[in-house]
Amino acid sequence: MTVMRRDDMTKIQRLELTGLQRLYGFLEGNVFHVVWWDPLHQAYPSKLKNT
């Protein structure tokens, strides 16, 4: 198992790709450290407004 040692990174970022695909990770300067890939937008789905 690999340990990231990123204790100072507390705010997770999301990159929205085509369709439902999302990448979650941490942004450090201009480097995005990927933590997980959500190909079907199921890890943290958003609710549509006015539904």
Biopython code that builds the backbone (N, CA, C, O; Angstrom):
import numpy as np
from Bio.PDB.StructureBuilder import StructureBuilder

atoms = [
    (1, "MET", "N", (0.834, -1.178, 0.000)),
    (1, "MET", "CA", (0.000, 0.000, 0.000)),
    (1, "MET", "C", (0.879, 1.241, 0.000)),
    (1, "MET", "O", (1.855, 1.318, 0.747)),
    (2, "THR", "N", (0.532, 2.214, -0.840)),
    (2, "THR", "CA", (1.294, 3.452, -0.938)),
    (2, "THR", "C", (0.665, 4.530, -0.067)),
    (2, "THR", "O", (-0.550, 4.725, -0.099)),
    (3, "VAL", "N", (1.475, 5.222, 0.702)),
    (3, "VAL", "CA", (1.012, 6.312, 1.549)),
    (3, "VAL", "C", (1.329, 7.621, 0.843)),
    (3, "VAL", "O", (2.465, 7.840, 0.421)),
    (4, "MET", "N", (0.328, 8.495, 0.712)),
    (4, "MET", "CA", (0.524, 9.750, -0.019)),
    (4, "MET", "C", (1.303, 10.789, 0.778)),
    (4, "MET", "O", (2.033, 11.585, 0.187)),
    (5, "ARG", "N", (1.168, 10.805, 2.088)),
    (5, "ARG", "CA", (1.812, 11.803, 2.948)),
    (5, "ARG", "C", (1.455, 13.227, 2.510)),
    (5, "ARG", "O", (2.333, 14.061, 2.287)),
    (6, "ARG", "N", (0.179, 13.480, 2.395)),
    (6, "ARG", "CA", (-0.320, 14.790, 1.994)),
    (6, "ARG", "C", (-1.198, 15.362, 3.092)),
    (6, "ARG", "O", (-2.307, 15.820, 2.818)),
    (7, "ASP", "N", (-0.719, 15.343, 4.342)),
    (7, "ASP", "CA", (-1.491, 15.813, 5.482)),
    (7, "ASP", "C", (-1.892, 17.278, 5.371)),
    (7, "ASP", "O", (-2.910, 17.686, 5.930)),
    (8, "ASP", "N", (-1.097, 18.075, 4.650)),
    (8, "ASP", "CA", (-1.380, 19.500, 4.524)),
    (8, "ASP", "C", (-2.450, 19.788, 3.465)),
    (8, "ASP", "O", (-2.931, 20.918, 3.382)),
    (9, "MET", "N", (-2.828, 18.814, 2.668)),
    (9, "MET", "CA", (-3.840, 19.015, 1.632)),
    (9, "MET", "C", (-5.204, 18.663, 2.211)),
    (9, "MET", "O", (-5.498, 17.492, 2.450)),
    (10, "THR", "N", (-6.027, 19.666, 2.433)),
    (10, "THR", "CA", (-7.311, 19.442, 3.088)),
    (10, "THR", "C", (-8.502, 19.738, 2.195)),
    (10, "THR", "O", (-9.624, 19.371, 2.546)),
    (11, "LYS", "N", (-8.308, 20.380, 1.071)),
    (11, "LYS", "CA", (-9.433, 20.721, 0.203)),
    (11, "LYS", "C", (-9.366, 19.911, -1.079)),
    (11, "LYS", "O", (-8.466, 20.087, -1.901)),
    (12, "ILE", "N", (-10.338, 19.018, -1.233)),
    (12, "ILE", "CA", (-10.366, 18.173, -2.419)),
    (12, "ILE", "C", (-10.959, 18.953, -3.590)),
    (12, "ILE", "O", (-11.873, 19.758, -3.413)),
    (13, "GLN", "N", (-10.438, 18.710, -4.764)),
    (13, "GLN", "CA", (-10.886, 19.380, -5.978)),
    (13, "GLN", "C", (-11.522, 18.360, -6.907)),
    (13, "GLN", "O", (-11.249, 17.163, -6.814)),
    (14, "ARG", "N", (-12.372, 18.845, -7.804)),
    (14, "ARG", "CA", (-13.020, 17.959, -8.766)),
    (14, "ARG", "C", (-12.810, 18.518, -10.162)),
    (14, "ARG", "O", (-13.001, 19.710, -10.404)),
    (15, "LEU", "N", (-12.418, 17.649, -11.068)),
    (15, "LEU", "CA", (-12.331, 18.014, -12.473)),
    (15, "LEU", "C", (-13.443, 17.288, -13.203)),
    (15, "LEU", "O", (-13.538, 16.062, -13.139)),
    (16, "GLU", "N", (-14.283, 18.040, -13.895)),
    (16, "GLU", "CA", (-15.363, 17.445, -14.671)),
    (16, "GLU", "C", (-14.863, 17.202, -16.079)),
    (16, "GLU", "O", (-14.428, 18.129, -16.762)),
    (17, "LEU", "N", (-14.926, 15.951, -16.512)),
    (17, "LEU", "CA", (-14.483, 15.585, -17.847)),
    (17, "LEU", "C", (-15.720, 15.438, -18.732)),
    (17, "LEU", "O", (-16.785, 15.942, -18.376)),
    (18, "THR", "N", (-15.608, 14.780, -19.840)),
    (18, "THR", "CA", (-16.747, 14.626, -20.739)),
    (18, "THR", "C", (-17.835, 13.779, -20.100)),
    (18, "THR", "O", (-17.546, 12.835, -19.365)),
    (19, "GLY", "N", (-19.085, 14.119, -20.381)),
    (19, "GLY", "CA", (-20.213, 13.358, -19.850)),
    (19, "GLY", "C", (-20.236, 13.358, -18.340)),
    (19, "GLY", "O", (-20.161, 14.414, -17.711)),
    (20, "LEU", "N", (-20.340, 12.185, -17.757)),
    (20, "LEU", "CA", (-20.442, 12.043, -16.302)),
    (20, "LEU", "C", (-19.097, 11.869, -15.613)),
    (20, "LEU", "O", (-19.041, 11.867, -14.383)),
    (21, "GLN", "N", (-18.017, 11.724, -16.364)),
    (21, "GLN", "CA", (-16.712, 11.413, -15.790)),
    (21, "GLN", "C", (-16.182, 12.538, -14.911)),
    (21, "GLN", "O", (-16.245, 13.713, -15.274)),
    (22, "ARG", "N", (-15.654, 12.154, -13.741)),
    (22, "ARG", "CA", (-15.075, 13.109, -12.807)),
    (22, "ARG", "C", (-13.752, 12.574, -12.276)),
    (22, "ARG", "O", (-13.596, 11.368, -12.080)),
    (23, "LEU", "N", (-12.808, 13.468, -12.046)),
    (23, "LEU", "CA", (-11.567, 13.155, -11.342)),
    (23, "LEU", "C", (-11.578, 13.941, -10.042)),
    (23, "LEU", "O", (-11.890, 15.132, -10.038)),
    (24, "TYR", "N", (-11.240, 13.286, -8.941)),
    (24, "TYR", "CA", (-11.140, 13.941, -7.648)),
    (24, "TYR", "C", (-9.702, 13.867, -7.180)),
    (24, "TYR", "O", (-9.031, 12.851, -7.366)),
    (25, "GLY", "N", (-9.230, 14.942, -6.575)),
    (25, "GLY", "CA", (-7.863, 14.956, -6.087)),
    (25, "GLY", "C", (-7.518, 16.277, -5.450)),
    (25, "GLY", "O", (-8.401, 17.038, -5.054)),
    (26, "PHE", "N", (-6.227, 16.549, -5.351)),
    (26, "PHE", "CA", (-5.727, 17.755, -4.700)),
    (26, "PHE", "C", (-4.888, 18.563, -5.679)),
    (26, "PHE", "O", (-4.069, 18.014, -6.415)),
    (27, "LEU", "N", (-5.101, 19.862, -5.677)),
    (27, "LEU", "CA", (-4.357, 20.768, -6.540)),
    (27, "LEU", "C", (-3.238, 21.403, -5.728)),
    (27, "LEU", "O", (-3.476, 22.022, -4.690)),
    (28, "GLU", "N", (-2.021, 21.239, -6.217)),
    (28, "GLU", "CA", (-0.838, 21.806, -5.561)),
    (28, "GLU", "C", (-0.086, 22.599, -6.620)),
    (28, "GLU", "O", (0.640, 22.024, -7.432)),
    (29, "GLY", "N", (-0.259, 23.929, -6.614)),
    (29, "GLY", "CA", (0.309, 24.754, -7.673)),
    (29, "GLY", "C", (-0.389, 24.428, -8.975)),
    (29, "GLY", "O", (-1.608, 24.564, -9.074)),
    (30, "ASN", "N", (0.355, 24.004, -9.969)),
    (30, "ASN", "CA", (-0.257, 23.617, -11.245)),
    (30, "ASN", "C", (-0.251, 22.091, -11.440)),
    (30, "ASN", "O", (-0.387, 21.600, -12.560)),
    (31, "VAL", "N", (-0.091, 21.356, -10.338)),
    (31, "VAL", "CA", (-0.087, 19.890, -10.385)),
    (31, "VAL", "C", (-1.344, 19.370, -9.700)),
    (31, "VAL", "O", (-1.639, 19.739, -8.563)),
    (32, "PHE", "N", (-2.086, 18.507, -10.401)),
    (32, "PHE", "CA", (-3.287, 17.882, -9.851)),
    (32, "PHE", "C", (-2.953, 16.455, -9.456)),
    (32, "PHE", "O", (-2.611, 15.633, -10.307)),
    (33, "HIS", "N", (-3.053, 16.159, -8.159)),
    (33, "HIS", "CA", (-2.780, 14.822, -7.634)),
    (33, "HIS", "C", (-4.099, 14.046, -7.615)),
    (33, "HIS", "O", (-4.970, 14.326, -6.792)),
    (34, "VAL", "N", (-4.246, 13.089, -8.503)),
    (34, "VAL", "CA", (-5.479, 12.324, -8.619)),
    (34, "VAL", "C", (-5.593, 11.341, -7.466)),
    (34, "VAL", "O", (-4.657, 10.598, -7.169)),
    (35, "VAL", "N", (-6.767, 11.349, -6.813)),
    (35, "VAL", "CA", (-7.050, 10.396, -5.744)),
    (35, "VAL", "C", (-7.975, 9.304, -6.263)),
    (35, "VAL", "O", (-7.732, 8.120, -6.026)),
    (36, "TRP", "N", (-9.026, 9.689, -6.965)),
    (36, "TRP", "CA", (-9.882, 8.679, -7.577)),
    (36, "TRP", "C", (-10.588, 9.202, -8.799)),
    (36, "TRP", "O", (-10.784, 10.406, -8.963)),
    (37, "TRP", "N", (-10.971, 8.265, -9.663)),
    (37, "TRP", "CA", (-11.680, 8.543, -10.908)),
    (37, "TRP", "C", (-13.091, 7.996, -10.750)),
    (37, "TRP", "O", (-13.276, 6.845, -10.354)),
    (38, "ASP", "N", (-14.084, 8.821, -11.059)),
    (38, "ASP", "CA", (-15.490, 8.446, -10.948)),
    (38, "ASP", "C", (-16.101, 8.484, -12.348)),
    (38, "ASP", "O", (-16.631, 9.518, -12.756)),
    (39, "PRO", "N", (-16.038, 7.377, -13.091)),
    (39, "PRO", "CA", (-16.472, 7.391, -14.486)),
    (39, "PRO", "C", (-17.971, 7.579, -14.679)),
    (39, "PRO", "O", (-18.401, 8.030, -15.741)),
    (40, "LEU", "N", (-18.781, 7.239, -13.665)),
    (40, "LEU", "CA", (-20.234, 7.342, -13.817)),
    (40, "LEU", "C", (-20.862, 8.384, -12.888)),
    (40, "LEU", "O", (-22.083, 8.417, -12.733)),
    (41, "HIS", "N", (-20.037, 9.234, -12.269)),
    (41, "HIS", "CA", (-20.508, 10.308, -11.381)),
    (41, "HIS", "C", (-21.378, 9.749, -10.260)),
    (41, "HIS", "O", (-22.481, 10.235, -10.011)),
    (42, "GLN", "N", (-20.859, 8.718, -9.587)),
    (42, "GLN", "CA", (-21.595, 8.081, -8.502)),
    (42, "GLN", "C", (-20.983, 8.336, -7.135)),
    (42, "GLN", "O", (-21.651, 8.109, -6.127)),
    (43, "ALA", "N", (-19.744, 8.797, -7.058)),
    (43, "ALA", "CA", (-19.096, 9.005, -5.775)),
    (43, "ALA", "C", (-19.728, 10.159, -5.010)),
    (43, "ALA", "O", (-19.913, 10.064, -3.797)),
    (44, "TYR", "N", (-20.056, 11.228, -5.685)),
    (44, "TYR", "CA", (-20.676, 12.390, -5.049)),
    (44, "TYR", "C", (-21.630, 13.021, -6.067)),
    (44, "TYR", "O", (-21.343, 14.090, -6.607)),
    (45, "PRO", "N", (-22.770, 12.359, -6.330)),
    (45, "PRO", "CA", (-23.688, 12.879, -7.353)),
    (45, "PRO", "C", (-24.344, 14.182, -6.894)),
    (45, "PRO", "O", (-24.651, 14.356, -5.715)),
    (46, "SER", "N", (-24.547, 15.072, -7.826)),
    (46, "SER", "CA", (-25.207, 16.335, -7.507)),
    (46, "SER", "C", (-26.692, 16.211, -7.848)),
    (46, "SER", "O", (-27.085, 15.481, -8.757)),
    (47, "LYS", "N", (-27.497, 16.947, -7.088)),
    (47, "LYS", "CA", (-28.925, 16.943, -7.343)),
    (47, "LYS", "C", (-29.252, 18.084, -8.299)),
    (47, "LYS", "O", (-28.726, 19.189, -8.169)),
    (48, "LEU", "N", (-30.122, 17.804, -9.254)),
    (48, "LEU", "CA", (-30.532, 18.831, -10.204)),
    (48, "LEU", "C", (-31.396, 19.871, -9.502)),
    (48, "LEU", "O", (-32.221, 19.527, -8.656)),
    (49, "LYS", "N", (-31.211, 21.128, -9.847)),
    (49, "LYS", "CA", (-32.025, 22.203, -9.271)),
    (49, "LYS", "C", (-33.437, 22.133, -9.825)),
    (49, "LYS", "O", (-33.656, 21.702, -10.957)),
    (50, "ASN", "N", (-34.383, 22.559, -9.017)),
    (50, "ASN", "CA", (-35.793, 22.634, -9.402)),
    (50, "ASN", "C", (-36.384, 21.284, -9.778)),
    (50, "ASN", "O", (-37.224, 21.204, -10.673)),
    (51, "THR", "N", (-35.948, 20.208, -9.094)),
    (51, "THR", "CA", (-36.560, 18.894, -9.359)),
    (51, "THR", "C", (-37.208, 18.342, -8.118)),
    (51, "THR", "O", (-37.772, 17.248, -8.150)),
]
sb = StructureBuilder()
sb.init_structure("model")
sb.init_model(0)
sb.init_chain("A")
sb.init_seg("    ")
for serial, (resi, resn, name, xyz) in enumerate(atoms, 1):
    if name == "N":
        sb.init_residue(resn, " ", resi, " ")
    sb.init_atom(name, np.array(xyz, "f"), 0.0, 1.0, " ", f" {name:<3s}", serial, name[0])
structure = sb.get_structure()
